């Protein structure tokens, strides 16, 4: 807020990684049943995304956001 901005953002970034085995199982079921919607209902309720790290939260002023819209890189570097 050193340059007088009254608007700022609270950002939260959390990296995830796809579980390839779960994705393959879901795609196989979709192909066997012929319908992604039916496979979503009849298949196992397993997550295809695994948390890599806990979420990181930070504040970013409007000027900084305009200068560097790649805010994910800013939060990841902390």
Buried (B, 14 or more C-beta within 10 A) or exposed (E): EEEEEEEBEEBEBEEEEEBEEBEEBBEEBBEEBEEEEEBEEEBEEEEBEEEEEEEBEEEBBBBBBEEEEEBEEBBEEE
